[in-house]
């Protein structure tokens, strides 16, 4: 992703978060739909200030009935090497966010055991991502 595009995406998400972080919206009675967040960036600021914050809020505030974080590629190395990021992901898991990781990437990066030690479901993600993209009830967001 080009730096200008990355900045635009980050600013857009931050604007959404500023509008919506006041808590659960009054017009959302029961959470519906599914959200799959595909986290690929190794940038710690993207992880901390955008990806993990939004993903956690989406579940905590009931914006979606089901929220899944997919740790894919370079983000896997960031996660296993950063205890602060690990704590954030653990809190998300405790609040009901499902966390999965791409096994093909984890094998290439030699991180399968470390990801599994974090209670992350390490598996093939091509089919689940494709199904989510085709499912009209699922929103897919990529960082």
N, C-alpha and C positions, 0 to 999 in steps of 0.2 A: 504494500500500500504506500502510495506517495505521501510524503510528510504533510503536504497541504490537505490531502484527503483525510489523513489520520486526525489532524487538528480539527477539521470540520466535523468528523464523526464524534470526537470527544466533546466538542462544544455543544453539539446537538443533544447528546445524551445528558450532559450536565444541565442543560436547560430543562429537559424533561424531568430530571431528578429534582431540580429546584422547585418546579411546579408541584411535584407529587410527593415530596418527602414530608409533608405535613401529617402523614398518617393515612389510614385507610380512607378511601373516598366514601362519602355518604351514599352515592348512587350504586355502589357495588355491594349487593346483599350477600350473595354466595359466590365465591370464586369459581370461575369457569375457564375452560380452555387450558392449554398446556404451553409452556415456554421451554425451549431448549436453547441454552446459551453455549455457543461454541467458543471457547477461550483458547486462542492460539498465540497471542502475543507474549513475548518474554519481557515486555516493558513493565517494571514494577508499579509505575504510576498508573498505567492502564488497568492493571490488575486491582490495585488498591482503591483508586479513586473513581473507577467507572465500572468495570466488569463485575467484580465481586460485590460492590456496593449495590448495584442495580439488581443483580441476581438474588441477593439476600433479601432486599426490600420487596421484590416481586412475590416472594413466598411469605415473608413476615407480615406484610400488609394485605395479603389475600388478593393480589392483582390477578393471579392465575391459580387454578386448582392444583396444578402439578408443575413443578419447576425442576429442571435438570441442568446441571453444569457439566459440560464435556471438556475435559482437559486434554488438549490436542497439540502435539508437537512441542515447540519451544516453551510453552507455558508449563509443561511437565517439569522441565529442568528448574525453572523458577520456583515452582511449588515445592519440590523436594529439597531445595537449597535454602529456603527462607522460612524460618520458624514463625514469623509474624503472619505471613500469607497462610501457612499451615493452620494457624489458630483461627483465622477468618473462615477458612474452608470447613474446619471442624465445627465452628459455631453454626455455619449454614447447614451442615449435615444434621446437627442437633435440632434445628428448626424445621427440618423436613425437606431440604433441598437434596435431591438425588445427585450424586457425583460419580461420573464415569470417566474413563480415560481410554484413549485409542491404544490398543495393544501393539499395533504395528509400529507406531512411533515410540512407544515405551521400550519395545525390544531394540529398536535402532539406537536409542539413547541409553540403553542398559539401565532402565529405571523401573522395570516391572515390580520387583520386590519392594522398592521404596514406596511406590504408589499404593500397592496392596497393603503395606504397613500403615498407611493413612486411611484405611477402610474405604478405598476407592475401588469401584468395580472396573477392572481393567479388562477390556474386551474389544472385539472388532466393532468399529463404529460406522463403517460405510453403509451397511444396511439400516441401522437405526436412524442415521442422519437422513438418508434418502427417504425413509418412511415419514420422518417428521416433516421434511420439505414438501411431501405430497399430501400430507394430512391437513385438511382445511381447519381443524381444531387446534393446530399447533403453530405457534410463532417461533421462528428461528432467528436468533440474533448472534452475530459474530463479532468478537473482539480479537 
